């Protein structure tokens, strides 16, 4: 047995209410306009046969009776129509409110899955990213273990770069995007920066930030692209929204040359080629001293 669709019942009440209110207005109008065929001259009436005269007289009595109750009928229709219309609209509205409430809860559930990182989680994320870069540095010839103090300085600078770039996006993209820095996605992935579009037809942006204090190490490109692609795939499937990736590579200009940037960029796009969720990848290289003056609009 099919379930009753209460939204249709409410629509029915609204429709009946509108019809009754319309009849309440139309009945008096047509009654006053119609003569019901009773406008007959005396000579014509006297010439009618007796049975016809009786019919005319009966019709006259019926019209007189209806004339006495027509206003009550019209008023009753108006009252019933108003009640039906009000009931239908009230319950229809309540039904819609429940639908909207359920929809909002679904959206809120998604928002709960995208939560801000705690200060401890932010530092842990920066330490992990620094560790990956340092391990790549230590594979270079004649490069030994790094003192803990230097590692701590690198981590602090790494986090400062992320904060500065977040401020840049907040200033330049705040009108069109909700700028959400340092987010945890579905308790699985940790994002440097998420830009959620405020307008339909505009894709979200997932921004990954990498800060290299020395050289741009080509060997870590594959891991960077692979992890970013996994995040993009998960977000596009789970969030029900379309996002495109943005990769910001920050470096110290004293140790990175133009040809290094070109090689790094070419390798990045080569690794991303053929990955559907990496389509539209934007890459920008920023010297650390220029972070505050970075034009975020170029990657949006």
ABEGO torsion letter per residue (X at the ends): XBBBBAAAAAAAAAAAAAAAAAAAAAAAAAAAABAGGABBBAAAAAABBAAAAAAAAAAAAAAAAAAAAAAAAAAAAAAAAAAAAAAAAAAAAAAAAAAAAAAAAAAAAAAAABBBBBAAAAAAAAAAAAAAAAAAAAABBGBBBBBAAAAAAAAAAAAAAAAAAAAAAAAAAAAABBBBBGBBBGGABBBABBBBBABBGBBBBBBBBBBBABBBBAAAAAAAAAAAAAAAAAAAAAAGBBBBBBBBBBBBAAABBAAAAAAAAAAAAAAABGBAAABGBBBBBBBAAAAAABBAAAAX
